[in-house]
Amino acid sequence: MTITFVLMIAVFVATLFIQFWLQRTYARYSRVANSRGVTGEQVARAILDAYGLHNVRVEMVPGALTDHYDPIAKAVRLSEPNFHSPSAAALAVAAHEVGHAIQDAKSYAWLRVRHSILPVANIGSMFGPWIFILGMFMGATGLMNIGIWLFAAAALFQLVTLPVEFDASNRALNILKKMNFLDKSEMDGARAVLTAAAMTYVAALANSLATILHYVAIMTSQRE
């Protein structure tokens, strides 16, 4: 068993732990109602209006933790539980997604970079591993190299995603505090939820980097 394969397993186990941490943290603070009794939808709308983003809609989508901002439709989409819930977790997620809308409105540099490399990253994540595997079975290191570079584009997207997500979370926490939506103890809960969520992006990047190292090790051994 190679060192890179062991690293991949270690990162995979860490990723599972982080996912469990997020789900547990989110579940915990989903049971903590904010003292003002406002819902995720109401907070998202209030923040958007306060920042002059009246054209951005707040919509409900099915599922759990399916919350996202759609820059094309100009819509903050909240999962059904967070849309209706007055919990600290719901407000944290809602404010985070509004943070992305504010980034979009202000042409946040890292968000623009992420959008620009998204098409290549999608191609890389979809076809990179398959091209590498094909090259491996054919003994064609050239194909393997192409697969690695394509997959690296997906890893680059994940790297650029980090400052985008951390900035959105920082904006969310500052706005929730500034607009007095949460008291101190509730703010601690919101911070815990957003920290756990941010770590999932770190884990995704670590997983991709470990995979690339493993691919490189396989290609090197074939050359030898």
Secondary structure by P-SEA (a helix, b strand, c coil): ccaaaaaaaaaaaaaaaaaaaaaaaaaaaccccccccccaaaaaaaaaaaaccccccccccccccccccccccccccccccccccccaaaaaaaaaaaaaaaaaaaccaaaaaaaaaaaaaaaaaacaaaaaaaaaaaccaaaaaaaaaaaaaaaaaaaaaaaaaaaaaaaaaaaaaaaccccaaaaaaaaaaaaaaaaaaaaaaaaaaaaaaaaaaaaaaaac
